[in-house]
Amino acid sequence: SNAGSVPAAAADVEAESKQSANAGDDNGGDGGNDSETESNRKQAEQLLRTWGLQMYAEKLIVDQGWSTVEDWQYLFADWDNRTQAEVDYLRKEIAFSVAHYNKFCGKYKKWLNEQK
């Protein structure tokens, strides 16, 4: 069982974004990316605050690295048919209560649809 691990879809995205973060960066560091990362993090924190879920910001954004709101869609391969492992990840690793887990999923799905 890989209950404690990152969902497969999420792992792919993480690898991809690390790759693209380093692509075309001539100065040998990750210079220039810091402000983008910072603004992504601020947006993520703001959204959680708006939904009354700011108490999960540290775990979700800092500890687990989900600092880009658009990437949250990869927490589940299929938002309408979530697997037990995916649910466990949010409930155990992020420590969402049942009510807050449901709230996060509902609010994020709505937010995602509004972006289309």
Secondary structure, DSSP 8 states (H G I E B T S, - for coil): --TTS--HHHHHHHHHHHHHHHTT-TTSS-TTSHHHHHHHHHHHHHHHHHTT-GGGHIIIIIIS----GGGGGGG-S-TTS--HHHHHIIIIIS---HHHHHHHHHHHHHHHHHT-
